[in-house]
Amino acid sequence: MALMTEISTITVHSNDHSYNLISTENSLEIQGQQYNVTDALYPTFSNGVGAIAIAISLGIFILLTILGNVFVIYAISTEKNLKGLANYLILSLAVADLMVAILVLPFSALNEVYQQVWILGPEICRLWTSLDVLCCTSSILHLLAIAVDRYWAVTNIEYARNRDRRKIYLLIAGVWTGSSVISFAPVFGWKDPEFYQRLAEGRCMVSQNMYYQVFATCLSFYIPLVFICLLYWNIFKQARKRIRSKPGASAVLIEKSNSTAQCSTSPQLNENEPPDPGRDHTHLQVSENGVSSSQAGLGRLIHLAKREKKIVKESTEAKRERKAAKTLMIITGAFIICWLPFFVMALLMAIWEWAIPNDLVFSLLLWMGYTNSLINPIIYTIFSPDFRNAFDRILCGAYYTTQRH
């Protein structure tokens, strides 16, 4: 009996070319050139075991990323002390990271399981790459928006106390608009002439047009990175300047104790005792506004107490600001460590063909970048007391509810 092999021909049209794709069960032909995909699409048993291990590992990675960002979104939405306007940017960042986990990572994981061979067709490939750029760029640009907000808060005390709702909304809208322009440029005009050829080889990649790659990597990473570093450097200098020039509470306490001592050692007036010429009664003189010096001293004490309370409050706010700034600095540092290797590789790949790495290196650097969407909620939990307390209340509340039922 002869073994029959099913053959199908698909014609793919692009703006400049028309390709005939002839596929069999173990090969793909484009314009007369054969591409063998059997080993990738139908791995051997040993590779199948590896694919299962990869699928489980990446599945856990995706699940943790989803849970972490859902916790951040839920905490900001429900906890009263986290509903400030400043946290709207963090909320939007968590939404972007959640979109990475839901819309991008499952397709990336599938691509890894099939050993970097794309099996879902050209349209899904275009959608996936566009969403990948959109969500990851949005995550990065949110860190720039947060740095801008922190800079305004440090350089303008009134802005820190009463944030402008319109400015926050404009920052968020600018982040998503800029990300959309960068991500969908290849779909609406910045074509990739080698898209179908790479797809025939089983590779689904973001447009490798050199000019687009330079445009996208600069706007998505390098320019935001420069501005983030400059903003945080200025924030650091402003905070250090304020701390050094800020009067200490000890001076107020000394002034308060001196005033208290003066009042306590002043002679007191006995209404039934006649005035003694030998004693100094200057403290009993009535001022022009009708307030005695003893009453003025009491007023001074009240004023100093209020001033001390204000300084203590400002000191507490300063500590909170420093902790928040530390958290955001750690988030920014993690973002640089996660994404810098990938964007260096992406830029080099578009300029020089010899810089294209093997599949293993490419996958490691890509998933290293995706890790940034996983660790942001972890950083909030560890370094931010407000988020840590909110997470504790959410988890403990869920635990006690389960115990009661």
KEKE-3310 file (N, C-alpha, C; in steps of 0.2 Angstrom, whole numbers, plus 5000, padded with zeros to 4 digits):
npx = (5004:5003:5010:5001:5003:4996:4994:4994:4990:4993:4990:4998:4996:5005:5009:5019:5022:5017:5015:5017:5013:5017:5012:5016:5013:5025:5033:5036:5034:5040:5039:5047:5057:5061:5056:5059:5049:5046:5053:5052:5038:5033:5040:5052:5051:5059:5061:5048:5046:5054:5047:5035:5040:5044:5032:5025:5033:5033:5019:5017:5024:5016:5004:5008:5012:4999:4992:4999:4998:4984:4982:4988:4980:4967:4970:4973:4960:4951:4957:4957:4968:4976:4970:4974:4978:4991:4993:4986:4993:5001:4991:4987:4999:5000:4989:4994:5004:4997:4990:5001:5003:4991:4987:4999:5010:5004:5004:5018:5023:5018:5025:5037:5036:5034:5047:5051:5044:5031:5014:5002:4997:4998:4990:4986:4999:5003:4995:4999:5012:5010:5003:5012:5022:5014:5010:5022:5029:5020:5021:5034:5034:5025:5033:5041:5031:5028:5040:5040:5029:5034:5044:5038:5031:5041:5048:5038:5029:5015:5009:5012:5004:4991:4987:4985:4972:4969:4982:4987:4978:4981:4995:4993:4985:4994:5004:4998:4993:5005:5011:5003:5004:5018:5017:5008:5012:5019:5008:5000:5007:5021:5029:5035:5046:5051:5042:5033:5042:5050:5040:5037:5048:5045:5046:5039:5040:5043:5042:5057:5062:5075:5074:5062:5065:5075:5068:5057:5064:5071:5061:5053:5062:5076:5076:5066:5073:5084:5078:5071:5082:5088:5078:5076:5089:5088:5078:5084:5094:5086:5079:5089:5094:5083:5082:5094:5093:5082:5074:5078:5068:5073:5077:5065:5060:5069:5067:5054:5055:5063:5054:5044:5051:5054:5041:5037:5046:5042:5036:5021:5005:4996:4980:4975:4986:4996:5004:5022:5035:5048:5048:5048:5037:5035:5030:5017:5011:5000:4997:4996:4985:4977:4980:4988:5005:5007:4997:5001:5012:5007:5000:5010:5016:5006:5007:5020:5018:5009:5017:5027:5020:5016:5029:5033:5023:5026:5038:5035:5028:5039:5046:5038:5038:5051:5052:5043:5049:5061:5056:5051:5063:5069:5061:5063:5077:5076:5068:5078:5088:5081:5076:5086:5096:5089:5084:5096:5100:5090:5091:5104:5102:5093:5102:5114:5116:5124:5123:5112:5105:5106:5092:5090:5097:5090:5077:5079:5083:5072:5062:5067:5065:5051:5050:5050:5037:5032:5039:5036:5024:5029:5040:5032:5026:5036:5044:5035:5026:5013:5007:5010:5004:4991:4990:4991:4980:4970:4973:4972:4959:4953:4956:4951:4938:4936:4938:4927:4917)
npy = (4994:5011:5025:5039:5056:5071:5086:5103:5119:5136:5153:5168:5185:5200:5218:5220:5208:5191:5176:5158:5146:5130:5116:5101:5087:5087:5097:5114:5124:5138:5148:5139:5135:5124:5121:5112:5107:5097:5091:5101:5104:5091:5084:5073:5059:5062:5076:5079:5077:5087:5098:5097:5100:5113:5119:5118:5125:5138:5140:5141:5153:5162:5161:5166:5179:5184:5183:5191:5204:5206:5206:5219:5228:5225:5229:5243:5247:5244:5247:5260:5269:5268:5274:5286:5299:5297:5284:5280:5279:5268:5259:5259:5254:5241:5236:5236:5227:5215:5213:5210:5197:5190:5192:5191:5182:5169:5165:5167:5157:5146:5146:5144:5131:5124:5125:5138:5139:5145:5142:5147:5155:5169:5181:5180:5180:5193:5200:5196:5200:5214:5216:5212:5222:5233:5231:5229:5240:5250:5246:5250:5264:5268:5268:5279:5289:5288:5292:5306:5311:5309:5318:5330:5330:5331:5343:5353:5357:5360:5353:5340:5339:5341:5334:5336:5331:5331:5331:5319:5310:5314:5310:5296:5294:5298:5289:5277:5280:5284:5271:5264:5269:5266:5252:5248:5253:5245:5238:5247:5253:5253:5243:5226:5218:5205:5197:5187:5177:5174:5169:5158:5150:5147:5157:5169:5186:5202:5216:5217:5227:5239:5253:5254:5247:5254:5266:5260:5254:5265:5274:5266:5261:5266:5281:5284:5278:5286:5298:5294:5291:5304:5311:5304:5307:5320:5321:5314:5324:5335:5330:5327:5340:5346:5339:5343:5356:5358:5363:5356:5346:5347:5359:5366:5359:5363:5377:5377:5371:5381:5391:5386:5384:5398:5402:5394:5398:5411:5423:5421:5429:5433:5436:5441:5446:5460:5471:5469:5480:5477:5466:5460:5464:5464:5455:5455:5465:5473:5470:5480:5475:5470:5457:5448:5445:5432:5425:5427:5420:5407:5406:5406:5394:5385:5388:5384:5370:5367:5369:5360:5348:5349:5349:5336:5329:5332:5326:5313:5312:5314:5303:5293:5298:5295:5281:5278:5283:5275:5263:5265:5268:5255:5248:5254:5251:5237:5236:5240:5231:5219:5223:5229:5220:5213:5224:5229:5218:5217:5229:5227:5216:5221:5229:5223:5207:5197:5198:5191:5181:5163:5152:5149:5159:5170:5167:5167:5180:5187:5182:5186:5199:5199:5195:5207:5211:5202:5204:5217:5218:5210:5218:5229:5222:5219:5231:5241:5248:5251:5244:5231:5230:5231:5219:5210:5212:5208:5195:5189:5192:5184:5172:5171:5172:5160:5151:5153:5148)
npz = (5000:4996:5004:5007:5006:5012:5003:5002:4996:4999:4995:4999:5000:5000:5001:4991:4986:4981:4988:4986:4997:5000:5008:5017:5027:5034:5030:5023:5010:5002:4988:4980:4989:5002:5019:5033:5045:5053:5065:5074:5076:5079:5091:5097:5109:5120:5118:5120:5134:5139:5133:5141:5154:5152:5148:5161:5170:5164:5164:5178:5181:5173:5180:5193:5190:5186:5197:5207:5201:5201:5214:5217:5210:5216:5229:5228:5224:5234:5247:5258:5262:5251:5240:5235:5222:5217:5217:5207:5195:5198:5199:5185:5180:5185:5178:5165:5167:5170:5158:5150:5156:5153:5139:5132:5137:5137:5123:5120:5129:5122:5110:5115:5119:5107:5102:5097:5085:5076:5075:5073:5063:5051:5055:5068:5073:5070:5078:5091:5092:5091:5102:5112:5111:5114:5127:5135:5132:5137:5151:5153:5150:5160:5171:5169:5169:5183:5188:5184:5191:5204:5204:5202:5214:5224:5220:5221:5234:5236:5226:5230:5241:5236:5223:5206:5198:5184:5178:5182:5175:5162:5161:5162:5150:5140:5141:5137:5124:5118:5118:5110:5098:5095:5095:5085:5073:5063:5058:5052:5042:5043:5036:5036:5026:5026:5033:5029:5025:5036:5043:5036:5039:5052:5062:5072:5074:5080:5069:5060:5052:5050:5053:5059:5071:5077:5080:5088:5099:5104:5108:5116:5126:5128:5128:5138:5148:5150:5154:5166:5174:5175:5181:5193:5199:5201:5210:5220:5224:5227:5238:5247:5249:5255:5267:5273:5275:5283:5298:5314:5325:5338:5341:5343:5354:5364:5364:5368:5381:5388:5388:5396:5408:5411:5414:5424:5434:5437:5449:5457:5458:5473:5477:5489:5495:5498:5486:5485:5486:5484:5476:5459:5448:5435:5426:5427:5421:5410:5393:5377:5370:5380:5385:5398:5402:5407:5401:5388:5388:5390:5378:5370:5373:5368:5354:5351:5354:5344:5333:5335:5334:5320:5314:5318:5311:5298:5298:5299:5286:5278:5280:5275:5262:5258:5259:5249:5238:5239:5236:5223:5216:5218:5210:5197:5196:5195:5183:5174:5175:5170:5157:5150:5144:5134:5125:5121:5113:5104:5097:5091:5083:5073:5066:5063:5055:5060:5073:5077:5090:5096:5098:5111:5119:5114:5119:5133:5136:5132:5141:5153:5152:5152:5166:5173:5174:5183:5195:5200:5208:5219:5224:5228:5239:5248:5250:5252:5265:5265:5255:5259:5271:5267:5258:5268:5276:5266:5263:5276:5279:5270:5274:5287:5284:5277:5287:5295:5288)
capx = (5000:5007:5008:4998:5004:4992:4998:4989:4994:4990:4993:4998:4997:5007:5009:5024:5024:5012:5019:5013:5015:5015:5013:5014:5013:5032:5037:5033:5038:5038:5042:5051:5062:5058:5057:5057:5047:5044:5057:5050:5031:5032:5046:5053:5048:5063:5060:5041:5046:5056:5041:5030:5043:5044:5025:5023:5037:5030:5012:5017:5026:5011:4999:5011:5011:4992:4990:5002:4995:4977:4982:4989:4974:4962:4972:4972:4953:4947:4960:4956:4974:4979:4966:4977:4979:4998:4993:4982:4998:5003:4986:4988:5005:4998:4984:4998:5008:4992:4989:5006:5002:4985:4987:5006:5014:5002:5007:5025:5024:5016:5030:5043:5035:5035:5054:5052:5041:5025:5009:4995:4996:5000:4986:4988:5006:5003:4991:5003:5018:5008:5001:5018:5025:5010:5009:5028:5031:5016:5024:5040:5032:5022:5039:5043:5026:5028:5046:5038:5025:5038:5048:5033:5029:5047:5050:5032:5025:5008:5007:5012:4998:4985:4989:4981:4969:4970:4989:4988:4975:4985:5001:4991:4983:5000:5007:4994:4993:5012:5013:4999:5008:5024:5016:5004:5015:5020:5002:4997:5011:5028:5029:5041:5046:5053:5038:5031:5048:5052:5034:5038:5053:5042:5047:5035:5044:5042:5046:5064:5064:5080:5072:5057:5068:5078:5062:5054:5068:5073:5055:5051:5067:5082:5074:5063:5078:5088:5074:5070:5088:5089:5073:5078:5095:5086:5074:5088:5097:5081:5077:5095:5094:5077:5084:5099:5091:5076:5076:5076:5063:5076:5077:5058:5059:5073:5063:5048:5057:5065:5048:5041:5055:5053:5034:5037:5050:5040:5032:5014:5001:4991:4975:4975:4993:4997:5010:5028:5039:5054:5047:5048:5030:5034:5027:5010:5009:4995:4999:4991:4979:4973:4982:4994:5011:5007:4993:5005:5017:5003:4999:5017:5017:5001:5009:5025:5015:5006:5023:5030:5016:5017:5035:5032:5019:5030:5044:5032:5027:5045:5048:5034:5040:5057:5051:5040:5055:5065:5052:5051:5070:5070:5057:5067:5083:5074:5066:5084:5091:5077:5075:5092:5099:5084:5084:5103:5100:5085:5094:5109:5099:5091:5107:5119:5113:5128:5121:5106:5108:5103:5085:5091:5099:5084:5072:5081:5083:5065:5058:5070:5061:5044:5050:5048:5029:5031:5042:5034:5020:5033:5043:5027:5025:5042:5047:5030:5022:5005:5004:5011:4998:4985:4990:4990:4972:4966:4974:4970:4952:4950:4958:4946:4931:4936:4938:4921:4912)
capy = (5000:5017:5030:5045:5062:5077:5092:5109:5126:5142:5159:5173:5191:5206:5224:5220:5201:5186:5170:5152:5142:5123:5113:5094:5086:5088:5102:5120:5127:5145:5150:5134:5133:5119:5122:5106:5109:5091:5090:5106:5103:5085:5083:5066:5058:5066:5083:5080:5078:5094:5103:5097:5104:5120:5121:5118:5131:5144:5141:5144:5160:5166:5162:5171:5186:5186:5184:5197:5211:5206:5209:5226:5231:5224:5233:5250:5248:5243:5250:5268:5273:5267:5277:5292:5300:5295:5276:5278:5277:5261:5255:5258:5250:5234:5234:5234:5220:5210:5212:5206:5190:5187:5193:5190:5177:5162:5164:5166:5150:5141:5147:5140:5123:5122:5127:5144:5138:5148:5137:5150:5159:5176:5186:5179:5182:5201:5203:5194:5205:5221:5217:5212:5229:5238:5230:5229:5247:5253:5245:5254:5271:5270:5270:5286:5293:5288:5296:5313:5312:5310:5324:5336:5330:5333:5350:5357:5354:5360:5347:5333:5338:5341:5332:5338:5325:5331:5329:5311:5307:5315:5305:5289:5294:5299:5282:5272:5283:5282:5264:5261:5272:5262:5245:5246:5256:5240:5236:5252:5256:5252:5236:5222:5215:5198:5195:5180:5173:5172:5165:5151:5147:5146:5162:5175:5191:5209:5219:5218:5233:5242:5260:5253:5244:5260:5270:5257:5253:5271:5277:5261:5260:5270:5288:5283:5276:5292:5303:5291:5292:5311:5313:5302:5310:5327:5319:5313:5330:5339:5327:5328:5347:5348:5336:5346:5363:5358:5364:5350:5347:5348:5367:5368:5357:5368:5383:5375:5370:5387:5395:5383:5386:5405:5403:5391:5402:5418:5424:5421:5434:5431:5442:5444:5448:5467:5471:5470:5485:5473:5461:5462:5462:5466:5450:5456:5471:5471:5473:5485:5472:5467:5451:5448:5442:5425:5423:5427:5414:5401:5406:5404:5387:5382:5389:5379:5363:5366:5369:5354:5343:5350:5346:5328:5326:5333:5321:5306:5312:5314:5296:5290:5299:5292:5274:5277:5284:5269:5257:5266:5267:5248:5245:5256:5247:5230:5236:5241:5224:5215:5224:5231:5215:5212:5229:5229:5213:5219:5234:5225:5211:5225:5233:5218:5200:5193:5199:5187:5175:5157:5152:5149:5166:5175:5166:5169:5188:5189:5180:5190:5206:5198:5194:5213:5211:5197:5206:5223:5217:5207:5223:5232:5218:5219:5237:5247:5246:5252:5238:5225:5229:5229:5212:5206:5212:5204:5187:5187:5192:5178:5166:5170:5170:5153:5147:5153:5144)
capz = (5000:4995:5009:5004:5010:5010:5001:5002:4993:5001:4992:5003:4997:5003:4997:4986:4983:4981:4989:4986:5002:4998:5014:5018:5034:5037:5027:5021:5004:5000:4982:4978:4994:5007:5026:5036:5052:5057:5071:5079:5077:5081:5094:5099:5116:5125:5118:5123:5141:5140:5132:5146:5159:5150:5149:5168:5173:5161:5167:5185:5180:5171:5186:5198:5187:5186:5204:5210:5199:5203:5221:5217:5208:5221:5235:5227:5223:5240:5253:5259:5262:5244:5235:5233:5215:5216:5216:5200:5191:5200:5196:5178:5178:5186:5173:5160:5168:5170:5151:5148:5158:5150:5132:5128:5139:5135:5116:5121:5131:5117:5106:5118:5120:5101:5101:5093:5079:5076:5072:5074:5057:5051:5058:5076:5074:5070:5084:5096:5092:5092:5110:5115:5111:5117:5134:5138:5131:5142:5157:5154:5150:5167:5176:5167:5172:5190:5190:5183:5197:5210:5203:5204:5221:5227:5219:5223:5240:5235:5221:5234:5246:5232:5216:5201:5194:5177:5176:5183:5169:5156:5161:5160:5143:5136:5141:5133:5117:5115:5118:5105:5092:5094:5094:5079:5067:5058:5056:5049:5037:5043:5034:5037:5019:5027:5038:5027:5024:5043:5046:5033:5043:5058:5067:5073:5077:5079:5063:5060:5049:5054:5055:5065:5077:5080:5082:5093:5105:5107:5111:5121:5132:5129:5129:5144:5153:5151:5158:5172:5178:5176:5186:5200:5201:5203:5216:5226:5226:5230:5245:5252:5251:5260:5274:5276:5277:5287:5305:5318:5330:5344:5343:5345:5361:5368:5365:5373:5388:5390:5389:5402:5414:5413:5416:5431:5440:5438:5455:5456:5462:5477:5477:5496:5497:5495:5482:5488:5482:5483:5471:5452:5446:5428:5422:5428:5417:5404:5386:5374:5368:5385:5387:5402:5400:5409:5396:5382:5389:5388:5371:5366:5373:5363:5348:5351:5354:5337:5329:5336:5331:5313:5312:5319:5306:5292:5298:5297:5279:5275:5280:5270:5255:5257:5258:5243:5233:5239:5232:5216:5214:5217:5204:5191:5195:5193:5176:5170:5175:5167:5150:5146:5139:5128:5121:5117:5108:5099:5092:5087:5078:5067:5063:5060:5055:5064:5080:5079:5094:5095:5101:5119:5121:5113:5124:5140:5137:5131:5147:5158:5152:5155:5173:5176:5176:5189:5201:5202:5214:5224:5226:5232:5245:5252:5252:5253:5271:5264:5251:5263:5276:5263:5256:5274:5277:5261:5264:5283:5279:5266:5278:5292:5281:5275:5293:5298:5284)
cpx = (5004:5005:5007:5000:5000:4996:4992:4993:4990:4994:4992:5000:5000:5007:5013:5024:5017:5016:5014:5016:5012:5017:5012:5014:5020:5036:5033:5037:5035:5043:5048:5057:5058:5060:5055:5055:5045:5047:5054:5043:5030:5038:5046:5051:5052:5062:5053:5041:5049:5051:5036:5033:5043:5037:5023:5026:5034:5023:5012:5019:5021:5006:5002:5010:5004:4990:4993:4999:4988:4977:4983:4983:4968:4963:4970:4964:4949:4950:4960:4963:4978:4976:4968:4978:4986:4998:4989:4987:5001:4998:4986:4994:5003:4993:4989:5002:5003:4990:4994:5005:4996:4985:4993:5009:5011:5005:5014:5027:5023:5022:5036:5042:5036:5042:5055:5049:5033:5020:5003:4993:4998:4996:4987:4995:5007:5000:4995:5009:5016:5006:5007:5021:5021:5010:5016:5030:5027:5019:5030:5039:5029:5028:5041:5038:5026:5034:5044:5034:5029:5042:5044:5032:5035:5049:5044:5028:5018:5005:5007:5006:4991:4987:4983:4978:4970:4977:4990:4984:4979:4991:4999:4989:4989:5004:5004:4994:5000:5014:5009:5002:5014:5022:5012:5007:5017:5014:4999:5001:5018:5030:5036:5041:5048:5048:5036:5036:5050:5046:5035:5043:5051:5043:5043:5039:5042:5045:5053:5067:5069:5077:5066:5060:5071:5073:5059:5058:5070:5067:5052:5055:5072:5080:5071:5068:5082:5084:5072:5076:5089:5084:5074:5084:5093:5082:5078:5092:5092:5079:5083:5095:5089:5079:5089:5097:5085:5077:5074:5071:5066:5076:5070:5057:5063:5070:5057:5050:5060:5059:5045:5045:5054:5046:5034:5040:5047:5036:5025:5010:4996:4986:4974:4981:4994:5004:5016:5033:5045:5054:5046:5041:5029:5030:5019:5007:5005:4997:4994:4985:4975:4975:4988:4999:5011:5002:4996:5010:5013:5001:5005:5018:5012:5004:5015:5023:5013:5012:5026:5026:5016:5023:5036:5028:5023:5036:5041:5030:5033:5047:5044:5036:5047:5056:5047:5045:5059:5062:5052:5058:5072:5067:5060:5073:5081:5072:5073:5087:5087:5077:5081:5095:5095:5085:5091:5103:5095:5088:5100:5107:5096:5096:5112:5116:5118:5126:5115:5108:5104:5096:5085:5092:5093:5079:5073:5081:5076:5061:5061:5067:5054:5044:5049:5041:5028:5033:5040:5029:5024:5037:5038:5026:5030:5044:5042:5026:5015:5003:5005:5006:4992:4984:4989:4983:4968:4967:4971:4962:4949:4951:4952:4939:4930:4935:4931:4916:4914)
cpy = (5006:5022:5037:5051:5068:5083:5097:5115:5132:5148:5165:5180:5197:5212:5223:5213:5196:5179:5164:5147:5135:5119:5105:5093:5086:5093:5108:5123:5134:5147:5145:5132:5130:5121:5116:5108:5103:5090:5095:5105:5096:5082:5075:5065:5062:5073:5084:5081:5085:5099:5103:5101:5111:5123:5122:5124:5137:5146:5144:5151:5164:5167:5166:5178:5189:5188:5190:5204:5211:5209:5216:5230:5231:5229:5240:5251:5248:5246:5257:5271:5272:5270:5284:5293:5297:5287:5275:5276:5270:5256:5253:5253:5242:5232:5232:5228:5214:5208:5208:5198:5187:5187:5191:5184:5170:5160:5163:5159:5145:5141:5143:5133:5120:5124:5132:5143:5140:5144:5140:5154:5166:5181:5186:5182:5190:5203:5202:5199:5212:5221:5216:5218:5233:5237:5231:5237:5251:5252:5249:5261:5273:5271:5277:5291:5294:5293:5304:5315:5313:5316:5330:5336:5333:5341:5355:5354:5354:5354:5341:5333:5338:5340:5334:5332:5325:5329:5322:5308:5308:5311:5298:5289:5294:5292:5277:5274:5282:5275:5261:5263:5267:5255:5243:5250:5251:5238:5241:5256:5255:5245:5232:5217:5207:5195:5187:5175:5170:5167:5158:5147:5145:5151:5168:5180:5198:5212:5220:5223:5238:5249:5259:5251:5250:5264:5267:5256:5259:5274:5272:5260:5265:5278:5288:5282:5282:5297:5300:5292:5299:5313:5311:5305:5317:5326:5318:5319:5335:5337:5328:5336:5349:5345:5340:5353:5363:5358:5358:5351:5348:5355:5369:5366:5361:5374:5382:5375:5376:5391:5393:5384:5393:5406:5400:5395:5409:5418:5424:5427:5431:5437:5445:5447:5455:5466:5473:5474:5481:5468:5463:5459:5464:5461:5451:5462:5469:5474:5477:5481:5468:5460:5451:5444:5434:5422:5422:5421:5407:5401:5404:5397:5383:5383:5384:5372:5362:5365:5363:5348:5343:5347:5338:5325:5327:5328:5314:5306:5311:5306:5292:5291:5296:5285:5273:5278:5278:5264:5259:5266:5259:5245:5247:5252:5240:5230:5237:5234:5219:5216:5226:5226:5214:5218:5230:5224:5215:5224:5232:5220:5215:5228:5228:5211:5196:5193:5195:5181:5169:5157:5153:5156:5171:5174:5168:5176:5190:5188:5184:5197:5205:5197:5201:5214:5207:5201:5213:5222:5214:5213:5228:5229:5219:5226:5242:5244:5246:5246:5232:5224:5228:5222:5208:5206:5208:5197:5185:5187:5186:5172:5165:5169:5163:5148:5147:5149:5137)
cpz = (5000:5001:5006:5009:5008:5009:5000:5000:4996:4998:4997:5000:5002:4999:4991:4983:4984:4982:4989:4991:5001:5005:5014:5025:5038:5034:5024:5015:5002:4994:4980:4983:5000:5014:5029:5043:5056:5064:5076:5081:5080:5085:5096:5107:5121:5125:5121:5130:5143:5139:5138:5152:5158:5151:5156:5171:5170:5164:5174:5185:5178:5177:5191:5196:5187:5193:5208:5207:5200:5210:5222:5215:5213:5227:5234:5226:5229:5247:5253:5258:5255:5239:5233:5225:5213:5214:5210:5195:5192:5198:5189:5176:5180:5181:5167:5161:5168:5162:5148:5150:5155:5142:5128:5130:5137:5128:5116:5124:5126:5112:5108:5118:5113:5098:5096:5086:5080:5072:5072:5068:5057:5055:5066:5077:5074:5076:5090:5097:5093:5100:5114:5116:5115:5125:5138:5137:5136:5149:5159:5155:5157:5172:5175:5170:5179:5192:5189:5189:5203:5210:5205:5211:5226:5226:5220:5228:5239:5231:5225:5238:5242:5225:5212:5197:5187:5174:5177:5177:5163:5155:5159:5153:5139:5136:5137:5126:5114:5114:5111:5098:5090:5092:5087:5073:5062:5055:5051:5044:5037:5042:5035:5031:5020:5031:5036:5026:5031:5045:5043:5036:5050:5064:5066:5077:5076:5073:5064:5055:5053:5057:5060:5071:5081:5083:5088:5100:5108:5111:5117:5127:5133:5131:5136:5150:5155:5156:5165:5177:5180:5182:5193:5203:5204:5209:5222:5228:5230:5237:5250:5254:5256:5267:5277:5279:5281:5294:5309:5323:5337:5346:5345:5352:5366:5369:5369:5380:5391:5392:5395:5408:5416:5416:5423:5436:5441:5444:5453:5460:5466:5478:5483:5498:5494:5491:5486:5484:5480:5478:5464:5450:5438:5424:5423:5424:5411:5398:5383:5372:5373:5388:5392:5400:5402:5403:5389:5382:5387:5381:5367:5367:5369:5356:5346:5350:5347:5332:5329:5333:5323:5311:5313:5313:5299:5292:5296:5289:5275:5274:5275:5263:5253:5256:5251:5237:5233:5235:5225:5213:5213:5211:5198:5190:5192:5185:5172:5169:5170:5159:5146:5141:5133:5123:5117:5112:5102:5094:5088:5082:5072:5063:5059:5061:5059:5071:5082:5083:5092:5099:5108:5122:5120:5118:5131:5141:5136:5138:5153:5158:5154:5163:5176:5178:5182:5195:5204:5208:5220:5228:5231:5239:5250:5255:5253:5259:5269:5260:5255:5268:5272:5261:5263:5276:5272:5262:5271:5283:5275:5270:5283:5290:5279:5281:5296:5294:5284)
residu = (MET:ALA:LEU:MET:THR:GLU:ILE:SER:THR:ILE:THR:VAL:HIS:SER:ASN:ASP:HIS:SER:TYR:ASN:LEU:ILE:SER:THR:GLU:ASN:SER:LEU:GLU:ILE:GLN:GLY:GLN:GLN:TYR:ASN:VAL:THR:ASP:ALA:LEU:TYR:PRO:THR:PHE:SER:ASN:GLY:VAL:GLY:ALA:ILE:ALA:ILE:ALA:ILE:SER:LEU:GLY:ILE:PHE:ILE:LEU:LEU:THR:ILE:LEU:GLY:ASN:VAL:PHE:VAL:ILE:TYR:ALA:ILE:SER:THR:GLU:LYS:ASN:LEU:LYS:GLY:LEU:ALA:ASN:TYR:LEU:ILE:LEU:SER:LEU:ALA:VAL:ALA:ASP:LEU:MET:VAL:ALA:ILE:LEU:VAL:LEU:PRO:PHE:SER:ALA:LEU:ASN:GLU:VAL:TYR:GLN:GLN:VAL:TRP:ILE:LEU:GLY:PRO:GLU:ILE:CYS:ARG:LEU:TRP:THR:SER:LEU:ASP:VAL:LEU:CYS:CYS:THR:SER:SER:ILE:LEU:HIS:LEU:LEU:ALA:ILE:ALA:VAL:ASP:ARG:TYR:TRP:ALA:VAL:THR:ASN:ILE:GLU:TYR:ALA:ARG:ASN:ARG:ASP:ARG:ARG:LYS:ILE:TYR:LEU:LEU:ILE:ALA:GLY:VAL:TRP:THR:GLY:SER:SER:VAL:ILE:SER:PHE:ALA:PRO:VAL:PHE:GLY:TRP:LYS:ASP:PRO:GLU:PHE:TYR:GLN:ARG:LEU:ALA:GLU:GLY:ARG:CYS:MET:VAL:SER:GLN:ASN:MET:TYR:TYR:GLN:VAL:PHE:ALA:THR:CYS:LEU:SER:PHE:TYR:ILE:PRO:LEU:VAL:PHE:ILE:CYS:LEU:LEU:TYR:TRP:ASN:ILE:PHE:LYS:GLN:ALA:ARG:LYS:ARG:ILE:ARG:SER:LYS:PRO:GLY:ALA:SER:ALA:VAL:LEU:ILE:GLU:LYS:SER:ASN:SER:THR:ALA:GLN:CYS:SER:THR:SER:PRO:GLN:LEU:ASN:GLU:ASN:GLU:PRO:PRO:ASP:PRO:GLY:ARG:ASP:HIS:THR:HIS:LEU:GLN:VAL:SER:GLU:ASN:GLY:VAL:SER:SER:SER:GLN:ALA:GLY:LEU:GLY:ARG:LEU:ILE:HIS:LEU:ALA:LYS:ARG:GLU:LYS:LYS:ILE:VAL:LYS:GLU:SER:THR:GLU:ALA:LYS:ARG:GLU:ARG:LYS:ALA:ALA:LYS:THR:LEU:MET:ILE:ILE:THR:GLY:ALA:PHE:ILE:ILE:CYS:TRP:LEU:PRO:PHE:PHE:VAL:MET:ALA:LEU:LEU:MET:ALA:ILE:TRP:GLU:TRP:ALA:ILE:PRO:ASN:ASP:LEU:VAL:PHE:SER:LEU:LEU:LEU:TRP:MET:GLY:TYR:THR:ASN:SER:LEU:ILE:ASN:PRO:ILE:ILE:TYR:THR:ILE:PHE:SER:PRO:ASP:PHE:ARG:ASN:ALA:PHE:ASP:ARG:ILE:LEU:CYS:GLY:ALA:TYR:TYR:THR:THR:GLN:ARG:HIS)
# end
